């Protein structure tokens, strides 16, 4: 089984990279992309665990960007050179943007009557700090009953404490991944309550911006949504990918990916590297 979307404690997952790989194997996953937010720091441990447990680990990343309409767009990257200077520079900018965003979220929550000690939020993270860490503190403070409520009421896109990522554009991420010899995929186009029309418009823009694929086979997509997105991705020359987006257990499988998905991504990356100046 192939899973191209997962997170560890290097960003906002709850399992260390080795623990994630172990859980993936127990869930039947044999090829796993580790795609932490704006960081590659969990990849080495994941590779070691994969070698021990017989799970193929693909280097991955999920880069936070915002488009011209101030819409949050997450860009999944695969098959890149982790030592690429261009990718390193873009991830550094993304991390800087995250820190500014975290300060703004804390200030927003304070203004809404929910003071948050940012040091407590940072203490929950072994790596990249994100909204799930804020949500955990909000639960512990009694501001909300659950992490789901934290996002649905306050932290989710368009909610009162939401602050968009502003350091990078989608094109910045695509160009860096291409320079690193990798491929770029639009993540979860139907997330955060986005309508099918919104998702289809995002796929059109992704194709124009040089994306190689779009996440069609996502854990929350219905069969009808998968069919719609697969058709539209194909019409726009995008490879349909997918994954569980695992952060916590139990592992929630995405719909099965076509057997040729990884082969097509590898061929796309190889063509890009051959044509690079």
matplotlib code that plots the C-alpha trace (Angstrom):
import matplotlib.pyplot as plt

x = [0.0, 1.2, 0.6, 2.0, 1.0, 1.9, 3.3, 5.6, 6.6, 9.0, 5.9, 2.4, 2.1, 2.0, 4.4, 8.2, 9.3, 10.3, 6.9, 5.1, 6.9, 6.1, 2.4, 2.4, 3.8, 1.2, -1.5, -0.3, 1.6, 4.7, 5.7, 5.3, 6.1, 6.9, 5.7, 6.1, 5.2, 8.1, 10.8, 12.9, 14.1, 12.2, 13.4, 16.7, 15.1, 12.2, 14.6, 16.5, 13.2, 12.0, 15.2, 14.8, 11.1, 10.9, 9.0, 10.1, 10.4, 10.0, 11.5, 8.6, 7.6, 4.4, 5.2, 2.9, 2.0, -0.7, -2.0, -2.9, -6.4, -5.0, -6.1, -3.9, -2.4, -0.3, 2.3, 3.4, 6.9, 8.4, 11.6, 13.7, 17.3, 17.1, 20.5, 19.3, 20.2, 17.0, 14.8, 16.7, 16.2, 12.5, 12.0, 13.9, 11.6, 8.6, 9.8, 10.3, 6.8, 5.5, 7.0, 5.5, 2.1, 2.3, 2.9, -0.1, -2.3, -1.4, -2.2, -5.5, -6.5, -5.6, -7.8, -10.7, -10.4, -8.3, -4.8, -2.2, 1.3, 3.3, 6.1, 3.6, 2.7, 6.3, 7.0, 4.5, 6.4, 9.6, 9.9, 7.7, 5.0, 1.5, -2.1, -2.6, -0.2, -2.3, -5.4, -3.9, -3.2, -6.7, -8.2, -6.0, -7.0, -10.7, -11.3, -12.7, -13.8, -11.7, -9.1, -11.9, -13.8, -10.6, -10.4, -14.2, -14.8, -11.5, -8.4, -9.7, -9.6, -11.7, -12.4, -11.8, -8.2, -7.1, -4.0, -2.9, 0.6, 2.2, 5.9, 5.6, 3.5, 2.6, 5.0, 7.9, 7.4, 6.9, 10.1, 12.2, 11.0, 11.7, 15.2, 15.7, 14.8, 11.4, 7.8, 5.0, 1.5, -1.5, -2.6, -6.2, -8.1, -11.4, -10.1, -11.6, -15.1, -14.0, -16.7, -16.2, -16.2, -13.5, -11.4, -11.7, -10.6, -7.6, -6.7, -6.8, -4.5, -2.2, -1.8, -1.0, 1.5, 3.5, 2.2, 2.8, -0.1, -3.1, -4.2, -7.2, -7.3, -7.5, -8.8, -12.0, -12.9, -16.1, -16.1, -17.9, -15.4, -12.5, -14.1, -14.6, -11.1, -9.5, -11.3, -10.4, -6.8, -6.4, -8.0, -5.4, -2.4, -2.0, -1.1, -3.7, -2.0, -3.2, -2.6, -4.0, -2.6, -1.9, -1.2, -2.6, -3.7, -5.6, -4.4, -7.2, -6.5, -7.1, -8.8, -6.4, -4.1, -3.7, -0.8, 1.1, 1.0, 4.5, 6.0, 4.4, 5.7, 9.2, 9.0, 7.9, 10.8, 13.3, 12.0, 12.3, 15.8, 16.8, 15.4, 16.8, 19.4]
y = [0.0, 3.5, 6.5, 9.9, 12.2, 11.8, 13.9, 13.3, 15.3, 17.2, 19.2, 18.7, 14.9, 13.0, 10.2, 10.4, 9.5, 6.0, 5.5, 6.8, 4.3, 1.5, 2.5, 2.6, -0.9, -2.2, -0.4, -2.2, 0.7, -0.4, 2.9, 6.0, 9.6, 11.6, 15.2, 17.4, 21.0, 23.2, 21.0, 18.0, 17.3, 14.0, 12.3, 10.8, 9.0, 7.8, 6.4, 4.4, 3.0, 2.2, 0.3, -1.7, -2.4, -3.0, 0.2, 2.3, 5.9, 8.7, 12.1, 14.5, 17.9, 20.0, 23.7, 26.4, 29.1, 31.7, 32.8, 36.2, 35.8, 35.2, 31.5, 29.0, 26.6, 23.7, 22.3, 18.7, 17.9, 14.6, 13.0, 16.1, 16.5, 17.3, 19.2, 21.6, 25.2, 26.5, 24.2, 25.0, 28.7, 28.4, 26.3, 28.8, 31.5, 29.4, 28.8, 32.5, 33.2, 30.5, 32.3, 35.6, 33.8, 32.1, 35.5, 36.9, 33.9, 34.3, 38.0, 37.2, 34.7, 37.1, 39.8, 37.2, 36.6, 33.4, 34.4, 31.8, 31.5, 31.0, 29.3, 26.5, 26.2, 25.9, 23.4, 21.0, 20.9, 19.0, 20.8, 23.1, 24.9, 24.9, 25.4, 21.9, 22.9, 26.0, 23.8, 21.5, 24.4, 25.8, 22.4, 22.3, 25.8, 24.9, 27.4, 24.6, 21.0, 19.5, 20.1, 19.8, 22.6, 24.8, 24.6, 24.7, 27.7, 29.7, 28.4, 27.1, 29.0, 32.1, 31.7, 34.6, 33.5, 32.4, 34.0, 33.1, 31.9, 34.8, 34.2, 32.2, 32.0, 28.6, 29.5, 30.0, 26.4, 24.9, 26.6, 25.5, 21.9, 21.9, 23.3, 20.5, 17.9, 17.1, 17.3, 19.6, 18.4, 20.5, 19.2, 18.5, 20.8, 20.1, 20.9, 23.4, 23.2, 24.3, 23.7, 21.5, 24.7, 26.2, 23.0, 22.8, 26.4, 25.6, 22.7, 25.0, 27.5, 24.7, 23.5, 27.1, 27.5, 24.4, 21.9, 18.2, 16.7, 17.2, 15.2, 13.3, 10.2, 11.9, 10.3, 12.5, 12.4, 10.6, 8.3, 11.0, 13.6, 11.3, 10.7, 14.4, 15.4, 12.5, 13.6, 17.2, 16.5, 14.4, 17.1, 19.6, 17.3, 16.7, 13.4, 12.3, 11.5, 10.9, 9.9, 9.6, 12.9, 10.9, 13.1, 10.8, 7.2, 5.2, 5.3, 6.4, 5.1, 7.2, 5.6, 3.3, 5.1, 3.8, 1.3, 3.7, 6.8, 6.6, 5.5, 8.5, 10.9, 9.4, 9.8, 13.4, 14.2, 12.5, 14.5, 17.7, 17.0, 16.1, 19.4, 21.6, 24.1]
z = [0.0, -0.9, 1.3, 0.2, 3.1, 6.7, 9.7, 12.6, 15.7, 13.4, 12.7, 14.0, 14.3, 17.6, 16.7, 16.3, 12.8, 13.8, 15.5, 12.5, 10.3, 12.7, 12.7, 9.0, 8.7, 11.1, 9.0, 5.9, 4.3, 2.4, 0.8, 2.9, 2.2, 5.3, 4.6, 7.6, 7.4, 6.2, 7.5, 6.5, 10.0, 10.5, 7.3, 8.5, 11.5, 9.2, 6.7, 9.3, 10.7, 7.2, 6.5, 9.7, 9.2, 5.4, 4.6, 1.7, 2.8, 0.3, 1.2, 1.3, 2.6, 2.9, 2.2, 3.5, 1.0, 0.4, -3.0, -4.4, -3.0, 0.5, 0.4, 2.2, -0.4, 0.8, -1.6, -1.2, -2.5, -3.4, -5.0, -4.4, -3.3, 0.4, 0.2, -2.5, -1.6, -3.3, -1.2, 2.0, 1.4, 0.7, 3.9, 5.9, 4.7, 5.5, 9.0, 9.5, 8.2, 10.7, 13.6, 12.7, 12.2, 15.6, 17.3, 15.4, 16.3, 20.0, 19.8, 18.1, 20.7, 23.5, 21.9, 21.9, 25.6, 25.4, 26.5, 25.4, 26.7, 23.5, 25.5, 26.4, 22.7, 21.7, 24.4, 22.8, 19.6, 18.9, 15.6, 13.6, 15.6, 14.1, 14.8, 16.4, 19.2, 19.9, 19.8, 22.5, 24.8, 24.2, 25.3, 28.4, 29.3, 29.0, 26.2, 24.0, 24.6, 21.9, 19.2, 16.6, 18.3, 18.4, 14.6, 13.9, 16.1, 16.2, 14.3, 11.0, 7.8, 8.0, 11.7, 14.2, 15.3, 11.8, 10.4, 6.9, 6.0, 4.2, 3.6, 0.3, -2.8, -4.4, -7.2, -4.8, -3.5, -7.0, -8.3, -5.3, -5.6, -9.3, -8.7, -6.2, -8.9, -7.3, -8.1, -6.6, -5.7, -4.6, -1.2, -0.1, -2.5, -0.7, 2.8, 5.2, 3.7, 0.3, -2.3, -5.4, -7.6, -5.4, -5.6, -9.4, -9.7, -7.5, -9.8, -12.8, -11.1, -10.0, -13.6, -14.7, -11.8, -12.9, -10.4, -11.3, -9.5, -7.1, -4.1, -5.4, -3.2, 0.2, 3.3, 3.6, -0.1, -1.0, -4.1, -6.0, -5.0, -6.0, -9.4, -10.0, -8.9, -10.9, -14.0, -13.7, -12.7, -15.9, -18.0, -16.7, -17.0, -13.3, -11.7, -9.1, -5.9, -2.3, 1.2, 4.7, 6.1, 9.2, 12.3, 15.1, 15.4, 14.4, 10.9, 8.5, 5.0, 1.9, -1.0, -2.9, -5.3, -8.9, -9.1, -11.5, -9.3, -8.0, -11.3, -13.0, -10.3, -10.7, -14.5, -14.2, -11.8, -14.1, -17.1, -15.2, -14.1, -17.7, -19.0, -16.3, -17.4]

ax = plt.figure().add_subplot(projection="3d")
ax.plot(x, y, z, "-o")
ax.set_aspect("equal")
plt.show()
